[in-house]
Each structure stands twice: as structure tokens, then as C-alpha cells.
């Protein structure tokens, strides 16, 4: 880190943001490594993060200063965050890390269509055009995976829909609370939501269900700690520092690499490219092209909102 500290602020921030994106890319990898079903996996991840944030007096001060109506609004967003993570890790279990990461990229064109409804902004025809352009990519992705992974694609697209929803709602709440407090509140509400859903999951979505109160064992303990601390809280804190020295344009360009990192890591560590055809990767290229185009347009229009980092990995922090 000493060599990094000698670099100019912008260069150091760029290295920091790419390190954050790499860590976010590992969330899909760790989701593959953890043997727990999606429900207990997400519940433990949220619980560990919330328990850690609860140790910070700043979080409690921010919570006390926040109006009750605002707390309820963030808690509602936290429900969507929990459902996003549940379906994201469900997609990994039902398909693989590459498919799940690709599906989350769908969130960008979906957000472009939903955001005007949620934020009362003017609808932009260019966003609709980018959404239409992404359709061939979606078709190629579906056709490029084995049939037994199609359920994972459905779960991944639903997860992307939840990303689009809570990202758009978070934008209506900009500057309504301290980022760490917001993260603790949203993930705390998400943990409670999953606790209430647990008894219903075997009936609603058996593929995601699993006992919450069974303590993880073996390597799952290490992977969960890495997921919660190294891939959630560490990049959260580092990203807040890096974004002080980066333009929205640069930040958006960097964070849109997350699916790329996840897919490359999955190929290196799990050999997932052997399960997927060239059609899948052509679809990925089209979708990522749309993501980059949408991200660059958004970055030119709006500033970076750092309070979204903690709950959504890299998704839409510069929307």
C-alpha cells in the first residue's frame, strides 16, 4: 500500500475502484463455493454485515437522527435488496456464476425503463432504444446455455428487476442519511425479511430454501466471512474514498467491468466456459455493450451516489 500511496490522487483512486470491482466480482465466485442454499447464504451474509456495522457508534447516531418516515422508507428498500441477493445467489445455485453475473447486467436497461416511473423524471427515448438493442443479447444468452440452467436465468432476470427497483428508489432518497447507517438499516430490514420468509420458502421456492439457524461449518465459515467483510464492507469503505477523486464518467466505466471480472474468474476457477457455448459469450458481449453505453450516458448526466455501494455491490453507483 505504501507504493500506492505515492501515486497521484486520481491514479490511486482508479486502482482502488478497480480493486473494489474485482472484490465485487468475487461475490459470485464465493456464492458458488459456499455450499449453503441461497436463503441461509444471504441471511448469514446480511447478518454478519449488520452485526459489524452495529459496532460503530456513527451508525447509531445516524439512525437516531433519521426521521421515522425515512427509516421506514429505507427498510422497505432493504426488503428489495434481500430479494435481489436471494434470487442472485439462487441463480448461481440453479445455473452458475457466469450466468448469474450476466443476468445482473440486465439491470441497466431495466433501470433505464423503470427509473422515470420511480423518480418522476422525463422518459428518455434513447434508453428505450438501448433496451431494444439488448434483446438479441438476451436471446443469445438463453440459447447459449444448457436447458437445465434456464431456471437460473429466470432467477437472475428477477434479481436484475429487483436491482432496478431498489436502485431507482434509492435515488429518491439521496442525501437522506449517512451511507453506513443506510446500509445497516437496509440490510437489517433485509435480514428480518428473510427470517420471516424462511418458513414459507420450502413451499414458495424450494430450490432456495434452507435452515437459517444451522451454524455454517468447514470452509463455508471462511467463505461467508470473506463475502461479508472482504467483498462487502471493505470495498464499501474503499469505494467511498476512491469516489472523492474520480469523475462519474470514470467511476461508471470502471464499475461496469464487474460482470466481466466475474465471468473471467468463473472461467479460471471453475472452467465454466466448458459449460457455455460461443452463442452465450456473443450475447454477453452485446449486453455488456449496452451496459457500457447506458453507463456512460448516465455518468455524463448525473453525479455519483455513494450510498448505494454497500447494498448492491457495484451496480448503479454512478447512475
Secondary structure, 3 states (H helix, E strand, C coil): CHHHHCCCHHHHHHHHHHHHHHHHHHHHHHHHHCCCCHHHHHHHHHHHHHHHHCCCHHHHHHHHHCCHHHHHHHHHHHHHHHHHHHHHHHHHHHCCHHHHHHHHHCHHHHHHHHHHHHHCCCCCHHHHHHHHHHHHHHHHHHHCCCHHHHHHHHHHHHHHHHHHHHHHHHHHCCCCCCHHHHHHHHHHHHHHHHHHHHHHHHHHCCCCCCCCCCCCCCHHHHHHHHHHHHHHHHHHHHHHHHHHHCCHHHHHHHHCCHHHHHHHHHHHHHCHHHCCCHHHHHHHHHHHHHHHHHHHHHHHHCCCCHHHCCCCCCCCCCC
